[in-house]
């Protein structure tokens, strides 16, 4: 007899956590990225509120990230458009207890990444400033050299 048990991580009732805070970013955003121009960012809830989809880029090119709970962490699955192999990187926060306005995601693993020297996103810092502003700092590494992309998003009025 094989018994499989799955635990479901839930926030404590009545207490907002970091994942709930991320949900408040749902909407349309814009930021200027030197060398790339105006970046748009569309954030929406998917899978009945259990995941958050972020589509970021320009009118000509974009990439998608999915945020989801992973027990007491938040997992970021990034479908990268800036890499030649089109790999999927997974990054995660450290264990979280309460709501945090600054979330740091570190590289966990990737699919289709043929070498750790190949270009890939290794760190993302997301800072929730206020209801109309948030920032993202993406760190891409290639052959041990980091390139940092800073984007300061402003909510785009509908």
C-alpha positions in Angstrom: 0.0 0.0 0.0 1.4 3.4 -1.0 0.2 6.4 0.8 1.1 9.9 -0.6 0.4 12.9 1.5 0.7 16.5 0.2 0.8 19.5 2.4 -0.6 22.8 1.3 1.1 26.0 2.5 -1.4 28.6 3.6 -1.0 32.0 5.0 -2.4 32.5 8.5 -6.0 33.9 8.3 -6.2 37.6 8.7 -2.5 38.2 8.2 -1.1 39.4 4.9 2.0 37.7 3.7 4.5 38.5 1.0 2.7 36.5 -1.7 -0.5 38.4 -0.9 1.5 41.7 -1.2 2.7 40.6 -4.7 -1.0 40.2 -5.7 -1.5 43.9 -5.1 0.8 44.6 -8.1 -1.8 43.3 -10.5 -2.2 45.8 -13.3 -0.2 47.7 -16.0 3.2 49.2 -15.3 5.9 51.1 -17.2 9.7 51.7 -16.6 12.6 53.1 -18.7 15.5 50.7 -19.1 18.6 52.4 -20.6 19.6 50.7 -23.9 16.2 49.0 -24.2 13.6 51.9 -24.0 10.2 51.8 -22.4 9.5 48.5 -20.7 5.9 47.5 -20.1 4.9 45.1 -17.4 1.5 43.4 -17.1 0.9 41.6 -13.9 -2.2 39.4 -13.4 -3.5 36.6 -11.2 -3.8 33.2 -12.8 -4.9 29.7 -11.7 -7.6 31.0 -9.4 -5.3 33.3 -7.5 -2.7 30.7 -6.8 -0.1 32.1 -9.1 0.9 35.5 -10.5 1.9 36.0 -14.1 4.3 38.8 -15.1 4.9 39.7 -18.7 7.6 42.2 -19.2 9.3 43.7 -22.2 8.8 46.0 -25.2 6.2 46.0 -27.9 8.6 43.9 -30.0 9.8 41.4 -27.5 8.8 40.1 -24.0 9.3 37.4 -21.5 7.2 35.8 -18.8 7.7 35.0 -15.1 5.3 33.1 -12.9 5.3 33.6 -9.1 3.9 30.9 -6.8 4.0 29.8 -3.2 6.4 27.0 -2.4 5.7 26.2 1.3 7.2 29.2 3.2 9.1 30.5 0.1 8.0 32.2 -3.1 9.2 30.5 -6.3 9.8 32.5 -9.5 9.8 30.6 -12.7 11.3 32.8 -15.5 10.9 32.0 -19.2 13.9 34.0 -20.4 14.0 35.7 -23.8 17.5 37.2 -23.4 19.4 33.9 -23.7 20.2 32.0 -26.8 18.9 28.7 -25.6 15.7 30.0 -24.2 16.1 28.3 -20.9 13.7 28.4 -17.9 15.3 29.6 -14.7 13.8 29.0 -11.3 14.6 31.3 -8.5 13.4 31.3 -4.9 13.2 33.4 -1.8 14.6 32.3 1.5 11.9 31.1 4.0 9.5 33.9 4.7 7.5 34.5 7.9 5.8 37.8 7.6 5.1 40.3 4.9 8.3 41.7 3.4 8.4 44.6 1.0 11.7 43.6 -0.4 11.9 40.1 -1.8 15.2 38.6 -2.9 15.1 35.6 -5.3 18.2 33.5 -5.8 18.9 30.9 -8.6 17.7 27.5 -7.7 17.9 25.5 -11.0 17.0 25.7 -14.7 15.9 23.7 -17.6 17.7 23.7 -20.9 20.8 25.4 -19.3 23.7 23.6 -20.9 26.3 25.1 -18.6 26.4 27.3 -15.5 28.7 29.6 -17.5 25.9 30.2 -20.1 23.9 33.4 -19.6 21.1 33.1 -17.1 19.3 35.1 -14.5 20.8 34.4 -11.1 19.2 37.0 -8.8 16.1 39.2 -8.7 15.3 41.8 -6.1 11.7 43.0 -6.1 10.9 46.0 -4.0 7.3 47.1 -3.3 7.5 50.9 -2.7 3.9 52.0 -2.6 0.6 51.2 -4.5 1.9 53.2 -7.5 5.6 52.2 -7.6 7.8 49.1 -7.4 11.2 48.1 -8.7 13.0 45.1 -10.0 16.7 44.5 -10.1 17.6 41.5 -12.3 21.1 40.1 -12.3 22.2 38.1 -15.4 25.4 36.2 -15.2 27.5 34.9 -18.1 30.9 33.3 -17.6 31.1 34.6 -14.1 30.4 38.3 -15.1 27.2 39.9 -13.9 25.1 42.5 -15.7 22.4 44.2 -13.7 19.1 45.6 -15.0 17.3 48.1 -12.8 13.7 48.9 -13.6 11.6 51.3 -11.5 8.0 50.7 -12.4 5.2 53.3 -12.2 1.6 52.1 -12.4 0.1 53.0 -15.7 -3.4 54.5 -15.3 -6.2 52.7 -17.2 
